[in-house]
Amino acid sequence: MRKEEAAAKFYAEGHALAKESRWSEAEAMFARSAELAPAASLAWLSGAIACWHQHRFAEASNAIEWALHAIPIRATPESERGIKCFEGEDWRGVEQAFRQLLDKGSADTPTYLFLSIALMRQKRFDDAFDQLLAGYNKEIGEADSDATRPVA
């Protein structure tokens, strides 16, 4: 079995376990999937959600960061400012910069994910989870549109 096929198998198994709220086992399957396909952002984000349900916020944040490595970040003045704040661990600055993108209506997946991490670091867990889910759903939409886009 090729790596991609094995990664897809673990990813599917993770979702089956998540549907049963077997979060620890689901997290393990998502981690195996991400290990085999590190550029698969949805495996990392699914793992982050599984960690979240176990109140393992540091691990969720780490998985979100790995997902961000797999997702192109659109360069805007706000995102560049937010990333500088992120690197300096200025979590309120990260929140302000990426909320500006939300307010403009030009949010992409990284906008939600950076916000999730910033809110998590500020111990605003409910809001952080909402942003994680928004980013996850946006990324699923991107993956679906990529799958249906005609090949040139």
C-alpha positions in Angstrom: 0.0 0.0 0.0 1.3 3.4 -0.9 1.8 6.1 1.7 -1.1 8.2 0.3 -3.4 5.3 0.5 -2.3 4.4 4.0 -2.7 8.0 5.1 -6.2 8.1 3.6 -7.1 4.8 5.4 -5.9 6.2 8.8 -7.8 9.4 8.2 -11.0 7.6 7.4 -10.5 5.4 10.5 -10.0 8.5 12.6 -13.3 10.0 11.4 -15.1 6.7 12.2 -13.7 6.8 15.7 -14.5 10.5 16.1 -18.1 9.8 15.2 -18.2 7.5 18.2 -16.5 10.2 20.4 -13.5 7.9 20.8 -11.2 10.9 20.7 -8.0 9.4 21.9 -8.1 6.7 19.3 -9.2 9.1 16.7 -6.3 11.4 17.5 -3.9 8.5 17.1 -5.3 7.7 13.6 -5.1 11.3 12.5 -1.5 11.5 13.8 -0.6 8.4 11.8 -2.3 9.9 8.7 -0.4 13.2 9.2 2.9 11.4 9.7 2.5 9.7 6.3 1.1 12.8 4.5 2.4 15.9 6.4 1.1 18.2 3.7 -2.5 17.0 4.3 -3.8 19.9 6.4 -7.1 18.2 7.1 -5.3 15.4 9.0 -3.6 17.9 11.2 -6.9 19.9 11.8 -8.8 16.7 12.5 -6.2 15.8 15.0 -6.5 19.2 16.6 -10.2 18.8 17.0 -9.7 15.3 18.6 -7.2 16.9 21.0 -9.6 19.6 21.8 -12.3 17.2 22.8 -9.8 15.7 25.3 -9.0 19.2 26.7 -5.4 18.8 25.3 -5.1 22.4 24.2 -1.4 22.6 23.8 -1.4 19.5 21.5 -4.4 21.0 19.6 -2.4 24.3 19.1 0.6 22.3 17.9 -1.5 20.4 15.3 -3.0 23.7 14.1 0.5 25.1 13.6 1.5 22.0 11.6 -1.6 22.5 9.5 -0.6 26.1 8.8 2.7 24.7 7.4 0.7 22.9 4.8 -1.6 25.8 3.8 -0.5 28.8 1.7 -0.9 32.0 3.6 -2.1 35.0 1.5 0.2 38.0 2.0 -1.8 41.0 3.1 -0.8 43.9 5.4 -3.0 42.3 8.1 -1.6 38.8 7.8 2.0 40.0 7.7 1.4 42.0 10.9 -0.4 39.0 12.5 2.5 36.7 11.7 5.0 39.2 13.2 2.9 39.3 16.3 2.6 35.5 16.3 6.4 35.2 16.1 6.7 37.6 19.0 4.0 35.8 21.0 1.8 38.9 21.1 -1.5 37.1 21.1 -3.7 40.1 21.3 -1.9 41.6 18.3 -2.4 38.3 16.4 -6.1 38.5 17.2 -6.5 42.1 16.2 -4.6 41.6 12.9 -6.6 38.6 11.8 -9.9 39.9 13.0 -9.4 42.8 10.6 -9.4 40.3 7.8 -12.6 38.7 9.1 -14.1 42.2 9.3 -13.2 42.8 5.7 -14.9 39.6 4.6 -11.6 38.3 3.1 -10.9 35.5 5.6 -9.2 32.3 4.4 -8.3 29.2 6.3 -5.1 30.6 8.0 -7.1 33.6 9.2 -9.3 31.3 11.3 -6.4 29.1 12.4 -4.2 32.0 13.6 -7.2 33.4 15.5 -7.8 30.0 17.1 -4.2 29.8 18.4 -4.3 33.4 19.6 -7.5 32.9 21.4 -6.4 29.7 22.9 -3.2 31.3 24.3 -5.5 34.0 25.9 -7.5 31.1 27.5 -10.6 32.0 25.5 -11.3 28.4 24.6 -14.9 28.6 23.4 -14.1 31.3 20.9 -10.9 29.5 19.9 -12.8 26.3 19.1 -15.3 28.2 17.0 -12.4 29.6 14.9 -10.8 26.1 14.6 -14.1 24.7 13.3 -14.5 27.6 10.9 -10.9 27.0 9.6 -11.5 23.3 9.3 -14.8 23.9 7.4 -13.1 26.4 5.1 -10.3 24.0 4.4 -12.8 21.2 3.6 -14.4 23.6 1.1 -11.1 24.3 -0.4 -10.3 20.6 -0.7 -13.7 19.9 -2.3 -13.3 22.7 -4.8 -9.8 21.5 -5.7 -11.2 18.0 -6.3 -13.9 19.3 -8.6 -11.7 21.8 -10.5 -10.9 20.6 -14.0 -7.2 19.6 -14.7 -5.6 21.8 -17.3 
